[in-house]
Amino acid sequence: MQITITTDLNNNANLIRSEAVSNGRKLRHFFGDPLVNDDSSFKHGNEMILIPNSTQHYWTWQVRNPINTYNATFYIGDYAHWHDTLHGEKGVLDLDFYPLKYNMAKAKKHWAVTKDMLRCFEYWMGPYPFYEDGYKLVEAPYLGMEHQSAVAYGNEYKMGYRGKDRSGTGVGLSFDFIIVHESGHEWFGNNITARDVADNWLHEGFTSYSETLFAEWIKGKDSAFAYTTGKWALIKNDRPLIGDYGVHKEGSGDIYEKGAAVVHMIRLMINNDSTFRQLLRGLNRDFYHKIVTSKEVEEYISRFVGRDLKAFFDVYLRSTNIPTLTCTTVVKDRKIHFEWKDANPLFKAPIAISRDAGKTYKILQSPDEMTYDTYLVRRDLRVKAVGLYKVEEKQ
């Protein structure tokens, strides 16, 4: 991408000190100064080239990886800049930061989390997908956007979402929502891209869950689970997550939080964090720089977990039904019988058996019935919802 601007743009005589930033890597920046009478040699990279008597300024940026058209962008502003590196899974990753100059001190402190966040994401989801283009964080006049390799930041240097915790648990104030969420899109959205916007739950659901992964990285698993389930209160359940195909129509705005709930329930179905991690990494490896459909991803996950999850995905992606789990305790048989209502007969979801104190006793993969041990006092035993469904207990 070549960006050209004139010195008198907006009557700004100091534009020569401004910077134009785009996706990928900067190949060259050259400009003219009427006071300069000698020619300068051509230089690459961050060096500037003087063109005598020119009134225009040119920046050339190059993207080496595939990029979605909606991710192509440029920024022009009075930017400060610093460079850093991360020794990541694929080698040395270049990191470049562009805050507005008057925010330089705040940015140095507030954006310091970036390296730890990228380490977290590489651990859970695999190598950063665009090493050749580097990673940039750029201050913008809007809230944020996952521009590939040039993430837009406009969260006012506040923790949470504009200073608020969307989960209502306090955990969301432990990190800057925009830095984490928009950077998470580099894996889900930019690396793995939905063929049709109707399947954009793939972008937003998995990326919203990346917030949970980072919360777990810095606060622990209990806090992270509280964060992700706390955001379920934001789910409206007004329309299915998957929209209409072929007419550029997304599904419900629930693609964020309900989409993340789908990912969370898949994690609980697997019930092994190491295996769940391999699922996330496998998706980013096997669909590396690819355009996919929801159906392809659903089938991939079903094969990975070793069970047919079609009924599960149909309920949560293609309907607004909230299933009800009816649990009937038969004391003499020492059994609890389970039955799902308002769902396909083949529907399964993770459930948990817990004590009154709230400590989970066991995660179950939605059995038809369970025999519980005699040492468990009946009045202490509870069936706990760990997914998007209701629980009705009967004696």
C-alpha positions as CSV (number, residue, x, y, z in Angstrom):
1,M,0.0,0.0,0.0
2,Q,1.3,3.5,-0.9
3,I,0.0,6.4,1.1
4,T,0.5,9.9,-0.3
5,I,-0.3,13.2,1.5
6,T,0.6,16.8,0.9
7,T,2.3,19.1,3.3
8,D,-0.6,21.6,3.3
9,L,-3.2,18.9,4.3
10,N,-5.5,20.6,6.8
11,N,-3.0,23.6,6.7
12,N,-0.7,21.6,8.9
13,A,2.8,23.0,8.2
14,N,4.3,20.3,10.5
15,L,2.9,17.3,8.7
16,I,6.5,16.3,7.8
17,R,6.7,15.1,11.5
18,S,3.6,12.9,11.1
19,E,3.6,9.2,10.4
20,A,1.5,6.9,8.1
21,V,1.1,3.4,9.4
22,S,-0.5,0.4,7.6
23,N,-0.6,-3.4,7.6
24,G,2.6,-5.4,7.1
25,R,6.1,-3.8,7.1
26,K,7.2,-0.3,6.1
27,L,9.4,-0.5,3.0
28,R,10.1,3.2,2.6
29,H,9.1,6.7,3.6
30,F,10.2,9.6,1.3
31,F,9.2,13.2,1.3
32,G,10.4,16.6,-0.1
33,D,11.5,19.7,1.6
34,P,11.6,23.0,-0.4
35,L,14.6,24.1,1.6
36,V,16.7,21.1,0.6
37,N,18.7,21.6,-2.7
38,D,20.7,18.4,-2.9
39,D,19.5,15.0,-3.9
40,S,19.4,12.1,-1.4
41,S,20.0,8.4,-2.1
42,F,17.2,5.9,-2.1
43,K,16.9,4.1,1.3
44,H,14.7,1.2,2.5
45,G,13.0,0.4,5.8
46,N,12.6,3.2,8.4
47,E,15.0,5.6,6.6
48,M,13.5,8.7,4.9
49,I,14.3,9.9,1.4
50,L,14.4,13.6,0.6
51,I,13.0,14.7,-2.8
52,P,13.9,18.4,-3.4
53,N,11.1,20.8,-3.9
54,S,8.4,18.2,-3.5
55,T,5.2,19.0,-1.6
56,Q,4.2,15.4,-1.1
57,H,5.0,12.7,1.4
58,Y,5.0,9.0,0.5
59,W,4.9,5.9,2.7
60,T,5.0,2.4,1.2
61,W,3.9,-0.6,3.2
62,Q,3.9,-4.3,2.1
63,V,1.9,-7.2,3.4
64,R,3.4,-10.6,2.7
65,N,0.6,-12.8,4.1
66,P,-2.9,-13.2,2.7
67,I,-5.2,-10.5,4.1
68,N,-9.0,-10.0,4.2
69,T,-10.1,-6.8,2.4
70,Y,-11.9,-5.5,5.5
71,N,-8.6,-5.8,7.4
72,A,-6.6,-3.5,5.1
73,T,-6.2,0.0,6.6
74,F,-3.9,2.9,7.2
75,Y,-3.5,5.5,10.0
76,I,-2.1,9.0,9.7
77,G,-1.2,10.9,12.9
78,D,1.4,12.6,15.0
79,Y,2.7,9.3,16.3
80,A,5.4,8.3,18.6
81,H,7.0,4.9,17.9
82,W,9.0,2.3,19.7
83,H,10.1,-1.2,18.6
84,D,10.4,-4.4,20.5
85,T,10.7,-8.1,19.8
86,L,9.2,-11.3,21.1
87,H,11.0,-14.6,21.0
88,G,8.0,-16.7,20.0
89,E,7.3,-20.1,18.7
90,K,8.4,-19.3,15.1
91,G,11.4,-17.2,16.0
92,V,11.7,-13.5,16.5
93,L,8.5,-11.5,16.1
94,D,8.8,-7.8,15.5
95,L,6.6,-5.6,17.7
96,D,5.9,-2.0,16.8
97,F,3.9,0.5,18.9
98,Y,2.4,3.7,17.6
99,P,0.6,5.9,20.3
100,L,-0.1,9.5,19.7
101,K,2.9,11.5,20.9
102,Y,1.1,13.1,23.8
103,N,0.1,9.6,25.1
104,M,3.6,8.1,24.8
105,A,4.2,7.8,28.6
106,K,0.7,6.3,29.2
107,A,1.2,3.9,26.3
108,K,4.6,2.7,27.4
109,K,3.0,1.6,30.7
110,H,-0.4,0.5,29.5
111,W,0.7,-1.5,26.4
112,A,3.5,-3.3,28.3
113,V,1.0,-6.2,28.7
114,T,1.2,-7.0,24.9
115,K,4.2,-9.4,25.1
116,D,2.7,-11.4,27.9
117,M,-0.6,-11.5,26.0
118,L,1.0,-12.8,22.9
119,R,2.9,-15.5,24.8
120,C,-0.5,-16.6,26.3
121,F,-2.1,-16.7,22.9
122,E,0.8,-18.6,21.3
123,Y,0.6,-21.1,24.2
124,W,-3.1,-21.7,23.7
125,M,-3.7,-21.1,20.0
126,G,-0.4,-21.7,18.3
127,P,2.2,-19.4,16.7
128,Y,1.2,-15.9,15.8
129,P,0.0,-16.3,12.2
130,F,1.8,-13.4,10.6
131,Y,5.4,-13.4,11.6
132,E,6.5,-12.1,8.2
133,D,4.4,-8.9,8.7
134,G,5.0,-8.4,12.4
135,Y,2.6,-7.2,15.1
136,K,1.6,-3.5,15.6
137,L,-0.6,-1.7,18.1
138,V,-1.7,1.7,16.7
139,E,-3.8,4.3,18.5
140,A,-6.9,5.2,16.6
141,P,-9.9,7.6,17.0
142,Y,-12.3,4.8,17.4
143,L,-12.7,2.0,19.9
144,G,-10.8,-0.8,18.1
145,M,-10.5,-3.1,15.2
146,E,-8.6,-6.3,14.3
147,H,-6.7,-4.8,11.3
148,Q,-4.3,-7.6,10.5
149,S,-0.8,-7.0,11.9
150,A,-1.8,-3.4,12.7
151,V,-4.4,-3.6,15.5
152,A,-6.4,-0.4,16.1
153,Y,-6.6,0.8,19.7
154,G,-9.0,3.4,21.1
155,N,-9.9,2.2,24.6
156,E,-8.6,5.4,26.2
157,Y,-5.9,3.6,28.2
158,K,-8.5,2.1,30.5
159,M,-8.8,-1.4,31.9
160,G,-11.9,-3.4,30.9
161,Y,-14.2,-2.1,28.2
162,R,-13.9,1.7,28.4
163,G,-13.3,1.3,32.1
164,K,-16.2,-1.2,32.8
165,D,-16.3,-4.9,33.4
166,R,-18.7,-6.5,31.0
167,S,-18.8,-9.7,33.1
168,G,-19.9,-8.1,36.3
169,T,-17.3,-10.1,38.3
170,G,-14.5,-7.6,38.5
171,V,-12.2,-9.9,36.6
172,G,-12.7,-7.9,33.4
173,L,-10.9,-4.9,35.0
174,S,-7.7,-7.0,35.2
175,F,-6.9,-6.3,31.5
176,D,-7.6,-3.9,28.6
177,F,-10.5,-5.5,26.7
178,I,-9.6,-3.9,23.4
179,I,-5.9,-5.0,23.3
180,V,-6.8,-8.6,24.2
181,H,-9.9,-9.0,22.1
182,E,-8.7,-7.3,18.9
183,S,-5.4,-9.1,19.1
184,G,-7.1,-12.4,19.6
185,H,-8.7,-11.9,16.2
186,E,-5.3,-12.5,14.6
187,W,-5.9,-16.2,15.2
188,F,-9.7,-16.3,14.8
189,G,-10.9,-13.9,12.1
190,N,-7.6,-13.1,10.4
191,N,-5.9,-16.5,10.3
192,I,-9.1,-18.5,10.1
193,T,-11.8,-16.5,8.2
194,A,-15.4,-17.3,7.7
195,R,-16.4,-17.7,4.0
196,D,-19.7,-15.9,4.6
197,V,-20.4,-13.3,7.3
198,A,-23.3,-15.5,8.3
199,D,-20.7,-17.7,10.1
200,N,-19.0,-14.8,11.9
201,W,-19.6,-16.5,15.2
202,L,-16.3,-18.3,14.3
203,H,-14.6,-14.9,14.5
204,E,-16.3,-13.5,17.5
205,G,-17.1,-16.6,19.6
206,F,-13.6,-18.0,19.6
207,T,-12.0,-14.5,20.0
208,S,-14.3,-13.6,22.9
209,Y,-13.1,-16.8,24.5
210,S,-9.5,-15.6,24.0
211,E,-10.4,-13.1,26.7
212,T,-11.1,-16.0,29.0
213,L,-7.8,-17.6,28.1
214,F,-5.9,-14.5,29.0
215,A,-7.9,-14.0,32.2
216,E,-6.9,-17.5,33.2
217,W,-3.2,-16.7,32.3
218,I,-3.1,-13.8,34.7
219,K,-5.8,-14.6,37.3
220,G,-6.3,-18.4,37.4
221,K,-8.9,-20.8,36.1
222,D,-11.7,-20.0,38.7
223,S,-11.6,-16.3,37.9
224,A,-11.5,-17.0,34.2
225,F,-14.5,-19.2,34.4
226,A,-16.4,-16.6,36.5
227,Y,-15.5,-14.1,33.8
228,T,-16.8,-16.1,30.9
229,T,-20.0,-17.2,32.6
230,G,-20.6,-13.7,34.0
231,K,-20.9,-12.4,30.4
232,W,-23.7,-14.9,29.7
233,A,-26.0,-12.3,31.3
234,L,-25.5,-10.2,28.1
235,I,-26.9,-12.9,25.8
236,K,-30.3,-11.8,24.3
237,N,-31.1,-15.0,22.4
238,D,-33.1,-12.9,19.9
239,R,-31.9,-14.7,16.7
240,P,-29.7,-17.7,15.9
241,L,-25.9,-17.1,15.8
242,I,-25.7,-18.2,12.1
243,G,-27.3,-15.7,9.8
244,D,-28.6,-16.0,6.2
245,Y,-26.1,-17.2,3.7
246,G,-25.4,-15.4,0.4
247,V,-26.9,-12.0,1.4
248,H,-24.2,-10.6,3.6
249,K,-26.2,-10.9,6.8
250,E,-24.7,-11.8,10.2
251,G,-26.6,-13.7,12.8
252,S,-27.5,-12.3,16.2
253,G,-25.2,-10.0,18.1
254,D,-24.9,-12.9,20.5
255,I,-22.1,-14.2,18.2
256,Y,-19.7,-12.8,20.9
257,E,-21.0,-14.1,24.2
258,K,-23.1,-17.0,23.2
259,G,-20.4,-17.9,20.7
260,A,-17.9,-17.9,23.5
261,A,-20.3,-20.0,25.6
262,V,-20.3,-22.7,22.8
263,V,-16.5,-22.8,23.0
264,H,-16.6,-23.0,26.8
265,M,-19.0,-25.9,26.7
266,I,-16.8,-27.7,24.2
267,R,-13.9,-27.3,26.6
268,L,-16.0,-28.8,29.4
269,M,-17.0,-31.7,27.1
270,I,-13.4,-32.4,26.5
271,N,-12.7,-32.0,30.2
272,N,-8.9,-32.0,29.7
273,D,-7.2,-28.6,29.2
274,S,-4.2,-30.1,27.4
275,T,-6.5,-31.7,24.9
276,F,-8.6,-28.5,24.5
277,R,-5.4,-26.6,23.9
278,Q,-4.5,-29.0,21.1
279,L,-7.9,-28.4,19.6
280,L,-7.4,-24.7,19.4
281,R,-3.8,-25.1,18.1
282,G,-5.0,-27.8,15.6
283,L,-7.7,-25.4,14.2
284,N,-5.1,-22.7,13.6
285,R,-2.7,-25.2,12.1
286,D,-5.0,-27.1,9.9
287,F,-7.0,-24.0,8.8
288,Y,-3.9,-21.8,8.5
289,H,-4.6,-18.8,6.4
290,K,-7.8,-20.4,5.1
291,I,-11.4,-19.4,4.4
292,V,-13.8,-21.8,6.1
293,T,-17.5,-22.5,6.8
294,S,-19.1,-23.1,10.2
295,K,-20.0,-26.6,9.0
296,E,-16.3,-27.4,8.3
297,V,-15.3,-26.3,11.8
298,E,-18.2,-28.1,13.4
299,E,-17.2,-31.3,11.7
300,Y,-13.5,-30.8,12.6
301,I,-14.4,-30.4,16.3
302,S,-16.7,-33.5,16.2
303,R,-13.9,-35.6,14.8
304,F,-11.5,-34.2,17.3
305,V,-13.6,-35.0,20.4
306,G,-14.7,-38.3,18.9
307,R,-18.5,-37.8,19.1
308,D,-21.2,-36.4,16.8
309,L,-21.9,-32.9,18.0
310,K,-24.4,-31.9,15.2
311,A,-27.4,-31.7,17.6
312,F,-25.3,-29.6,20.0
313,F,-24.3,-27.2,17.3
314,D,-27.8,-27.0,15.8
315,V,-29.3,-26.0,19.2
316,Y,-26.8,-23.3,20.0
317,L,-25.9,-22.0,16.5
318,R,-29.1,-22.5,14.5
319,S,-31.9,-21.9,17.1
320,T,-32.7,-19.8,20.1
321,N,-33.9,-22.7,22.2
322,I,-32.5,-23.0,25.7
323,P,-32.7,-26.7,26.7
324,T,-33.9,-27.8,30.1
325,L,-32.2,-30.7,31.9
326,T,-34.6,-32.6,34.1
327,C,-32.9,-34.6,36.9
328,T,-34.9,-37.2,38.8
329,T,-33.3,-38.8,41.9
330,V,-34.3,-42.4,42.7
331,V,-33.0,-42.9,46.2
332,K,-33.5,-46.7,46.5
333,D,-31.5,-47.2,43.3
334,R,-29.0,-44.6,44.2
335,K,-29.4,-43.1,40.7
336,I,-30.1,-39.8,39.1
337,H,-32.0,-39.9,35.7
338,F,-31.4,-37.2,33.2
339,E,-33.6,-36.0,30.4
340,W,-33.3,-33.1,28.0
341,K,-36.3,-31.0,27.0
342,D,-36.6,-28.6,24.1
343,A,-33.7,-30.2,22.3
344,N,-33.0,-32.8,19.7
345,P,-33.1,-36.3,21.2
346,L,-29.4,-36.7,20.3
347,F,-28.5,-33.5,22.1
348,K,-25.7,-33.7,24.7
349,A,-24.1,-31.1,26.9
350,P,-21.7,-31.1,29.8
351,I,-23.2,-31.2,33.3
352,A,-21.7,-31.2,36.8
353,I,-22.4,-32.8,40.1
354,S,-21.6,-30.6,43.0
355,R,-22.0,-30.2,46.8
356,D,-24.0,-27.5,48.5
357,A,-20.7,-25.6,49.1
358,G,-20.5,-25.2,45.3
359,K,-17.4,-27.3,44.8
360,T,-17.8,-29.4,41.6
361,Y,-17.7,-33.1,42.3
362,K,-17.6,-34.4,38.8
363,I,-18.0,-33.2,35.2
364,L,-20.3,-35.5,33.2
365,Q,-20.7,-35.8,29.5
366,S,-24.5,-35.7,29.7
367,P,-25.3,-39.4,30.5
368,D,-28.8,-40.8,30.5
369,E,-28.4,-41.7,34.2
370,M,-25.7,-41.8,36.9
371,T,-25.2,-44.0,39.9
372,Y,-23.8,-42.1,42.8
373,D,-21.9,-43.5,45.7
374,T,-23.5,-44.1,49.1
375,Y,-21.0,-41.9,50.9
376,L,-22.5,-38.9,49.2
377,V,-25.3,-37.5,51.4
378,R,-28.3,-37.1,49.2
379,R,-29.2,-33.6,50.4
380,D,-25.7,-32.4,49.6
381,L,-25.9,-33.5,46.0
382,R,-26.8,-31.0,43.3
383,V,-26.8,-31.0,39.6
384,K,-25.1,-27.9,38.4
385,A,-25.6,-26.1,35.1
386,V,-22.2,-25.4,33.5
387,G,-23.6,-24.5,30.1
388,L,-26.5,-22.6,28.5
389,Y,-29.4,-24.6,29.8
390,K,-31.8,-24.8,32.7
391,V,-31.9,-27.4,35.4
392,E,-35.0,-28.9,37.0
393,E,-34.4,-31.2,40.0
394,K,-37.0,-33.8,41.1
395,Q,-37.1,-36.3,43.9
